[in-house]
Amino acid sequence: MKKNFIILFTLLFCSDSWSSFCDSPLEGESLREAQVKCRLKQAASNAGTLSTKVEKEIAFNEFCQFRSEGGEKGQDILCQNPAEVVCSFSGRVLDSNCNYSPGDNEIMINEQDVKNKFCNSKEANRERVETLSGKKKCNSLNLKGNDCVEYLNFLSKGEVHNDFNEKIFTEKKVDKLFNVGELVKEQYLSLIEKSKNLSKEKKKILKSKIKRTRIHLNQDRFNNPELFDCYGSSNGKLSNGVFNQEDPFGGNEIHICSGLAINMDHMNPHALIHIIAHEFSHSIDPCALEVGFNGKKSSYDAFYPELVNCLRGTKDGTCKKAELNCTGKGEVKRYCKSMYPAEWRECHKALSGAPSCVVGGHRGEFEHGKQEQINEGFADYMASEVMGEILKEANSQERADALLSISSQISRRHDGCNKGPRKDSHPNAYIRLNKILMSSEKGRAAFNCSASDKKTCIGI
């Protein structure tokens, strides 16, 4: 990889082909070449001389890439440590087709983005860039004139606007989401049915819950004030969230928020599938089991205790030395006394039967604000299991791109290179990618990482 970068660097810099790039269109140039040329030009002008550390020069900007050219060595590096590969570039990477495929509410890079980022003076072009930024937001929905002005006002005011949500959720996107949901559901039901660890009755319970999980696509969601954070705007931005919540009838509905939907066409298709599979998993995660199905409460001990212990990194079912935030014995009581001293008994009565749903300490020590992480860990693992089935027919480069895109998204959202504990319900990206995603044998096979020396957790 380093040798390839050096050769590319030498060819580009020692020729005059890049010298007038900032004054000419990109016609005939690949996005990758354009980015590298402008990075080199700015690096040279800033430093006065060119560094021999080519990776650093190319990676100094936020848009960078780790890309396997089909060689086993590059893929091995990605398999062994996906978190570090992508976090080295702040999670911003290009796939094998030189595409930047985020799932969150970011502007896609194009010719003008490259020129603005690398070629123009920030001071001289600030106003122009801000104008372009507004135009790009409008262009993403094909809005012009007064419609564009109205849309930008909608973003700045912070409200739900049905007309724009209907433009975001086009018929094509709705069909795509529906089909992805059905694909994930089919594979999930197959995984449960094939389980060698679950009894016939337990399979029936889990399958019933998955069957009643759906991506919520009804128009009424735009009018629900409780869903404002998902379908409204805040500080000029749309939410890129996705979440699973119970409906009033005992089923589960998955909401795809407007910010993610607006960029859906640019996403890696398998990264989208992974997100949906993750959300389906919350319908049967430890918290869901403890809350109960149709009034019948249970616990993960009755369904998949070995998997939970493996994901937490424990052996005896306790939280001792757990890698994930874990609600240990007595922590619900301590939590209730701390948060609701006058009504702690009522709090304890309400929460004691669902320890996986509440705040948990780390390594058995209670601390304010630290949330239980087993539910997110379980969802990551099961999404990897589902991907194992879906990627069976994919070629090697599609599999590598899927892992790269999934890793990029998780890294950017959850602390990148941080390996320390997080208070949030999501573990850090290092644990999520290297230890949970890769602990699924089916997942490793799906991403062409079967040779990777990783801990294996046995599924449901």
C-alpha positions as CSV (number, residue, x, y, z in Angstrom):
1,M,0.0,0.0,0.0
2,K,2.7,2.5,1.0
3,K,4.7,1.6,-2.2
4,N,1.6,2.2,-4.4
5,F,1.1,5.6,-2.8
6,I,4.7,6.6,-3.3
7,I,4.5,5.7,-7.0
8,L,1.3,7.6,-7.4
9,F,2.7,10.5,-5.6
10,T,5.8,10.6,-7.8
11,L,3.9,10.4,-11.0
12,L,1.5,13.1,-10.1
13,F,4.0,15.6,-8.7
14,C,6.7,15.1,-11.3
15,S,4.3,15.8,-14.1
16,D,2.7,19.1,-14.9
17,S,-0.8,17.5,-15.3
18,W,-2.0,18.8,-11.9
19,S,-0.6,22.3,-12.1
20,S,-3.7,23.9,-13.7
21,F,-6.3,21.6,-12.1
22,C,-7.8,24.3,-9.9
23,D,-8.5,26.4,-12.9
24,S,-10.0,23.7,-15.1
25,P,-12.9,21.2,-15.0
26,L,-12.5,17.6,-13.8
27,E,-13.5,16.2,-17.2
28,G,-11.7,13.0,-17.8
29,E,-10.3,12.9,-14.2
30,S,-11.3,10.4,-11.6
31,L,-12.4,11.8,-8.2
32,R,-9.5,10.0,-6.6
33,E,-7.0,11.6,-8.9
34,A,-8.5,15.0,-8.4
35,Q,-8.4,14.7,-4.7
36,V,-4.9,13.5,-4.5
37,K,-3.7,16.2,-6.9
38,C,-5.2,19.0,-4.9
39,R,-4.0,17.5,-1.6
40,L,-0.5,17.4,-2.9
41,K,-0.7,21.0,-4.3
42,Q,-2.0,22.4,-1.0
43,A,0.5,20.4,1.0
44,A,3.3,21.7,-1.1
45,S,2.2,25.3,-0.8
46,N,1.6,25.1,2.9
47,A,4.8,23.4,3.8
48,G,7.1,24.9,1.1
49,T,8.5,21.5,0.4
50,L,6.9,18.1,0.0
51,S,7.2,15.5,2.8
52,T,8.4,12.0,2.1
53,K,5.7,10.7,4.3
54,V,3.2,10.3,1.5
55,E,0.5,8.8,3.6
56,K,0.5,11.8,5.9
57,E,0.3,14.2,3.0
58,I,-2.6,12.4,1.4
59,A,-4.4,11.8,4.8
60,F,-4.0,15.3,6.2
61,N,-7.4,16.1,4.8
62,E,-10.6,14.6,6.2
63,F,-11.5,12.8,2.9
64,C,-9.1,9.9,2.8
65,Q,-9.2,6.2,2.0
66,F,-7.9,2.8,2.8
67,R,-8.4,0.7,-0.3
68,S,-7.5,-2.8,-1.1
69,E,-6.6,-3.3,-4.7
70,G,-7.7,-6.9,-4.5
71,G,-4.5,-8.0,-2.7
72,E,-4.7,-10.3,0.3
73,K,-2.4,-8.2,2.4
74,G,-4.6,-5.1,2.3
75,Q,-7.7,-7.2,3.1
76,D,-5.9,-8.9,6.0
77,I,-5.1,-5.5,7.5
78,L,-8.8,-4.5,7.3
79,C,-9.9,-7.8,8.8
80,Q,-7.5,-7.8,11.7
81,N,-8.2,-4.2,12.8
82,P,-11.1,-2.5,10.9
83,A,-11.5,0.1,13.7
84,E,-7.9,1.3,13.4
85,V,-7.9,1.2,9.6
86,V,-10.8,3.6,9.3
87,C,-10.2,5.7,12.5
88,S,-6.8,6.6,11.2
89,F,-8.6,8.8,8.6
90,S,-11.3,10.0,11.1
91,G,-13.6,7.3,9.6
92,R,-13.7,9.0,6.2
93,V,-12.8,6.6,3.5
94,L,-13.4,5.9,-0.1
95,D,-14.4,2.4,-1.4
96,S,-13.0,0.4,-4.3
97,N,-15.0,2.5,-6.7
98,C,-13.6,5.8,-5.3
99,N,-17.1,6.5,-3.8
100,Y,-17.6,8.2,-0.4
101,S,-20.7,6.4,0.9
102,P,-21.8,7.7,4.3
103,G,-25.1,6.9,5.9
104,D,-25.4,10.1,7.8
105,N,-26.4,13.6,6.9
106,E,-23.2,14.8,5.1
107,I,-22.9,16.5,1.8
108,M,-21.6,14.2,-1.0
109,I,-18.3,15.2,-2.4
110,N,-18.2,16.3,-6.0
111,E,-16.1,18.4,-8.3
112,Q,-17.0,21.8,-6.7
113,D,-16.6,20.3,-3.2
114,V,-13.0,19.3,-4.1
115,K,-12.2,22.7,-5.5
116,N,-13.7,24.5,-2.6
117,K,-11.9,22.3,-0.1
118,F,-8.4,22.4,-1.7
119,C,-8.2,25.2,-4.2
120,N,-10.0,28.3,-3.0
121,S,-8.9,30.7,-0.3
122,K,-11.2,30.2,2.7
123,E,-11.5,33.9,3.5
124,A,-12.1,35.0,-0.1
125,N,-14.7,32.3,-0.7
126,R,-16.5,31.9,2.6
127,E,-19.6,33.6,1.4
128,R,-19.6,31.7,-1.9
129,V,-19.1,28.3,-0.1
130,E,-22.0,29.1,2.2
131,T,-24.2,29.8,-0.8
132,L,-23.1,26.6,-2.4
133,S,-23.8,24.7,0.7
134,G,-27.4,25.9,0.7
135,K,-27.7,25.1,-3.0
136,K,-26.4,21.6,-2.4
137,K,-29.0,21.0,0.2
138,C,-31.6,22.1,-2.3
139,N,-30.1,20.1,-5.1
140,S,-30.3,16.9,-3.0
141,L,-34.1,17.3,-3.3
142,N,-34.1,18.9,-6.8
143,L,-35.5,22.1,-5.3
144,K,-35.2,25.5,-7.1
145,G,-36.3,29.1,-6.7
146,N,-38.8,29.7,-4.0
147,D,-39.0,26.0,-3.1
148,C,-35.3,26.1,-2.3
149,V,-35.7,29.3,-0.1
150,E,-38.6,27.7,1.7
151,Y,-36.7,24.5,2.3
152,L,-33.7,26.4,3.8
153,N,-36.1,28.3,6.0
154,F,-37.6,25.0,7.1
155,L,-34.1,23.7,8.1
156,S,-33.2,26.9,10.0
157,K,-36.5,27.2,11.9
158,G,-36.6,23.6,13.4
159,E,-39.9,22.1,12.5
160,V,-41.5,19.2,10.7
161,H,-42.6,20.0,7.1
162,N,-44.6,17.2,5.4
163,D,-44.0,18.5,1.9
164,F,-40.2,18.2,2.2
165,N,-40.3,14.9,4.0
166,E,-42.4,13.6,1.1
167,K,-39.8,14.8,-1.3
168,I,-37.1,13.1,0.8
169,F,-38.9,9.8,1.1
170,T,-39.5,9.3,-2.6
171,E,-41.5,6.3,-3.9
172,K,-38.2,4.7,-5.0
173,K,-36.7,5.1,-1.5
174,V,-39.8,3.8,0.2
175,D,-39.8,0.7,-2.0
176,K,-36.1,0.2,-1.3
177,L,-36.6,0.4,2.5
178,F,-39.6,-1.9,2.3
179,N,-37.5,-4.5,0.3
180,V,-34.5,-4.2,2.6
181,G,-36.8,-4.7,5.6
182,E,-38.4,-7.8,4.0
183,L,-34.9,-9.2,3.1
184,V,-33.6,-8.8,6.6
185,K,-36.8,-10.3,8.1
186,E,-36.5,-13.3,5.9
187,Q,-32.9,-13.9,6.8
188,Y,-33.5,-13.3,10.5
189,L,-36.3,-15.8,10.6
190,S,-34.1,-18.4,8.8
191,L,-31.3,-17.8,11.4
192,I,-33.7,-18.4,14.3
193,E,-35.2,-21.5,12.6
194,K,-31.8,-23.0,12.1
195,S,-30.7,-22.4,15.7
196,K,-29.4,-25.5,17.5
197,N,-29.6,-23.9,20.9
198,L,-33.2,-22.7,21.0
199,S,-36.2,-25.0,21.8
200,K,-39.1,-25.1,19.4
201,E,-41.1,-22.9,21.8
202,K,-38.4,-20.3,22.1
203,K,-38.0,-20.2,18.4
204,K,-41.7,-19.5,18.1
205,I,-41.5,-16.6,20.6
206,L,-38.5,-14.9,18.8
207,K,-39.9,-15.5,15.3
208,S,-43.2,-13.9,16.4
209,K,-41.5,-10.8,17.5
210,I,-39.4,-10.5,14.3
211,K,-42.4,-11.1,12.1
212,R,-44.2,-8.2,13.9
213,T,-41.2,-5.8,13.3
214,R,-41.4,-3.5,10.3
215,I,-40.0,-0.4,8.9
216,H,-42.5,2.3,9.6
217,L,-43.4,4.0,6.3
218,N,-46.8,5.4,6.9
219,Q,-47.3,9.1,6.2
220,D,-48.7,9.6,9.7
221,R,-45.2,9.5,11.2
222,F,-44.6,13.1,9.9
223,N,-47.5,14.4,12.0
224,N,-46.5,12.7,15.3
225,P,-45.0,15.3,17.7
226,E,-43.1,12.6,19.5
227,L,-41.1,11.9,16.4
228,F,-40.1,15.5,15.8
229,D,-36.4,14.8,16.4
230,C,-36.5,12.2,13.7
231,Y,-38.5,14.0,11.0
232,G,-37.9,17.6,11.9
233,S,-34.9,19.9,11.7
234,S,-32.5,21.1,14.4
235,N,-29.9,23.8,13.9
236,G,-30.2,23.6,10.2
237,K,-29.7,19.8,10.1
238,L,-31.8,16.8,9.7
239,S,-31.4,13.8,12.1
240,N,-29.4,10.8,10.7
241,G,-30.8,8.5,13.3
242,V,-32.5,5.1,13.0
243,F,-34.4,3.6,15.9
244,N,-36.7,0.7,16.9
245,Q,-39.6,1.3,19.2
246,E,-42.6,-0.7,20.3
247,D,-46.0,0.2,18.7
248,P,-49.2,0.2,20.7
249,F,-50.1,-3.3,19.5
250,G,-47.1,-5.2,20.7
251,G,-45.1,-5.0,17.5
252,N,-42.0,-3.0,16.7
253,E,-41.6,-0.2,14.2
254,I,-38.3,1.0,12.8
255,H,-38.0,4.7,11.9
256,I,-35.5,5.9,9.3
257,C,-35.0,9.6,10.0
258,S,-35.0,12.3,7.3
259,G,-31.2,13.0,7.4
260,L,-30.3,9.4,6.6
261,A,-33.0,9.0,4.0
262,I,-31.8,12.1,2.1
263,N,-28.5,10.4,1.5
264,M,-29.8,6.9,1.0
265,D,-29.0,6.7,-2.7
266,H,-25.4,7.4,-2.0
267,M,-25.0,4.7,0.8
268,N,-23.2,1.4,0.3
269,P,-26.2,-0.9,0.0
270,H,-24.8,-3.4,2.4
271,A,-24.2,-0.7,5.0
272,L,-27.9,0.1,4.8
273,I,-28.8,-3.5,5.2
274,H,-26.5,-3.7,8.3
275,I,-28.2,-0.8,9.9
276,I,-31.7,-2.3,9.4
277,A,-30.5,-5.7,10.6
278,H,-29.1,-4.0,13.7
279,E,-32.5,-2.3,14.4
280,F,-34.4,-5.6,13.9
281,S,-32.2,-7.1,16.6
282,H,-33.5,-4.7,19.2
283,S,-36.9,-6.4,18.9
284,I,-35.4,-9.5,20.7
285,D,-32.5,-8.0,22.6
286,P,-32.0,-8.6,26.4
287,C,-34.0,-5.5,27.3
288,A,-36.9,-6.6,25.0
289,L,-36.9,-10.0,26.6
290,E,-37.1,-8.5,30.1
291,V,-39.9,-6.1,29.2
292,G,-41.8,-9.1,27.8
293,F,-43.8,-10.2,24.8
294,N,-47.6,-10.2,25.1
295,G,-47.3,-9.8,28.8
296,K,-44.9,-12.6,29.2
297,K,-41.6,-11.5,30.7
298,S,-38.3,-13.4,30.4
299,S,-34.6,-12.8,30.4
300,Y,-31.6,-13.5,28.1
301,D,-30.7,-16.4,30.5
302,A,-33.6,-18.4,29.1
303,F,-32.6,-17.7,25.4
304,Y,-28.9,-16.9,24.8
305,P,-26.9,-16.7,28.0
306,E,-23.6,-17.9,26.5
307,L,-23.8,-15.2,23.8
308,V,-24.4,-12.4,26.3
309,N,-21.5,-13.6,28.5
310,C,-19.2,-13.8,25.4
311,L,-20.1,-10.3,24.2
312,R,-19.6,-8.8,27.6
313,G,-16.3,-10.7,28.0
314,T,-17.4,-12.5,31.2
315,K,-17.7,-16.1,32.1
316,D,-19.8,-16.5,35.1
317,G,-22.9,-14.4,34.2
318,T,-21.9,-11.5,36.4
319,C,-20.5,-8.1,35.4
320,K,-17.1,-8.8,36.9
321,K,-14.4,-7.5,34.4
322,A,-17.0,-6.9,31.7
323,E,-15.8,-5.0,28.7
324,L,-19.3,-3.5,28.2
325,N,-21.2,-1.2,30.6
326,C,-23.1,-3.8,32.6
327,T,-25.8,-3.6,35.3
328,G,-24.5,-5.7,38.1
329,K,-26.2,-7.0,41.2
330,G,-27.5,-4.2,43.4
331,E,-26.9,-1.5,40.8
332,V,-30.6,-1.0,40.1
333,K,-31.1,-0.2,43.8
334,R,-28.1,2.1,43.9
335,Y,-29.3,3.8,40.7
336,C,-32.8,4.4,42.1
337,K,-31.6,5.7,45.4
338,S,-29.3,8.1,43.6
339,M,-31.7,9.4,41.0
340,Y,-35.0,9.2,42.9
341,P,-34.2,9.2,46.7
342,A,-37.8,9.9,47.8
343,E,-39.4,7.3,45.5
344,W,-36.5,4.8,45.2
345,R,-38.6,1.8,46.3
346,E,-41.1,2.5,43.5
347,C,-38.2,2.9,41.0
348,H,-36.6,-0.3,42.2
349,K,-39.9,-2.2,41.9
350,A,-40.4,-1.0,38.3
351,L,-36.8,-1.6,37.1
352,S,-35.6,-4.6,39.0
353,G,-37.1,-7.0,36.5
354,A,-35.4,-5.3,33.6
355,P,-31.7,-4.6,34.5
356,S,-30.6,-4.7,30.9
357,C,-32.8,-1.7,30.2
358,V,-31.4,0.7,32.7
359,V,-28.2,2.6,33.5
360,G,-25.3,0.3,34.2
361,G,-21.8,0.7,35.7
362,H,-18.6,-0.3,34.0
363,R,-16.7,-3.2,35.4
364,G,-19.2,-3.5,38.2
365,E,-18.9,0.0,39.5
366,F,-21.9,2.3,39.4
367,E,-21.4,5.7,37.9
368,H,-23.9,8.4,37.0
369,G,-24.9,8.4,33.3
370,K,-23.3,5.1,32.2
371,Q,-25.8,3.1,30.2
372,E,-26.1,-0.6,29.8
373,Q,-24.4,-1.6,26.6
374,I,-25.4,-5.3,26.1
375,N,-28.4,-4.4,23.9
376,E,-26.3,-2.5,21.3
377,G,-23.6,-5.2,21.5
378,F,-26.2,-7.9,20.8
379,A,-27.7,-5.9,17.9
380,D,-24.2,-5.4,16.4
381,Y,-23.5,-9.1,16.7
382,M,-26.8,-10.3,15.2
383,A,-26.5,-7.8,12.3
384,S,-23.2,-9.4,11.5
385,E,-24.9,-12.8,11.6
386,V,-27.5,-11.6,9.2
387,M,-24.9,-10.2,6.8
388,G,-23.3,-13.6,6.8
389,E,-26.3,-14.9,5.0
390,I,-26.9,-11.9,2.7
391,L,-23.3,-11.5,1.4
392,K,-22.9,-15.2,0.4
393,E,-23.3,-14.4,-3.3
394,A,-21.3,-11.1,-3.2
395,N,-17.9,-10.9,-4.9
396,S,-14.7,-10.3,-2.8
397,Q,-14.6,-6.5,-3.6
398,E,-18.3,-6.0,-2.6
399,R,-17.6,-7.8,0.7
400,A,-14.5,-5.6,1.4
401,D,-16.5,-2.5,0.5
402,A,-19.3,-3.6,2.8
403,L,-16.9,-4.0,5.8
404,L,-15.2,-0.7,4.9
405,S,-18.4,1.3,4.8
406,I,-19.9,-0.3,7.9
407,S,-16.6,0.4,9.8
408,S,-16.5,3.9,8.5
409,Q,-20.0,4.7,9.7
410,I,-19.5,3.2,13.2
411,S,-16.1,4.8,13.6
412,R,-17.3,8.3,12.8
413,R,-20.3,8.0,15.1
414,H,-18.7,6.3,18.1
415,D,-15.4,7.9,19.1
416,G,-13.2,6.7,16.3
417,C,-9.9,5.6,17.8
418,N,-10.9,5.8,21.4
419,K,-10.5,2.4,23.1
420,G,-11.7,3.6,26.5
421,P,-15.1,3.1,28.1
422,R,-18.1,5.2,27.0
423,K,-21.1,6.3,29.0
424,D,-23.4,5.9,26.0
425,S,-25.4,2.8,25.3
426,H,-23.1,2.1,22.3
427,P,-19.7,0.7,23.1
428,N,-16.7,2.5,21.5
429,A,-16.0,1.8,17.8
430,Y,-13.0,-0.4,18.7
431,I,-15.1,-2.8,20.7
432,R,-18.0,-2.7,18.2
433,L,-15.9,-3.5,15.2
434,N,-12.9,-5.5,16.3
435,K,-14.6,-7.5,19.1
436,I,-18.3,-7.7,18.4
437,L,-18.8,-7.5,14.6
438,M,-15.8,-9.8,14.1
439,S,-16.8,-12.3,16.8
440,S,-19.5,-13.7,14.5
441,E,-18.1,-16.6,12.5
442,K,-20.8,-16.0,9.8
443,G,-19.9,-12.3,9.7
444,R,-16.2,-12.9,9.3
445,A,-17.0,-15.3,6.4
446,A,-19.2,-12.7,4.9
447,F,-16.5,-10.1,4.9
448,N,-13.8,-12.5,3.6
449,C,-12.1,-12.5,7.0
450,S,-12.4,-16.1,8.0
451,A,-8.6,-16.4,8.4
452,S,-8.7,-13.5,11.0
453,D,-7.6,-14.6,14.4
454,K,-10.6,-13.3,16.4
455,K,-12.6,-14.5,19.4
456,T,-15.7,-16.3,18.3
457,C,-19.1,-16.0,20.1
458,I,-21.7,-18.7,19.5
459,G,-25.0,-17.2,18.2
460,I,-28.5,-17.7,19.3
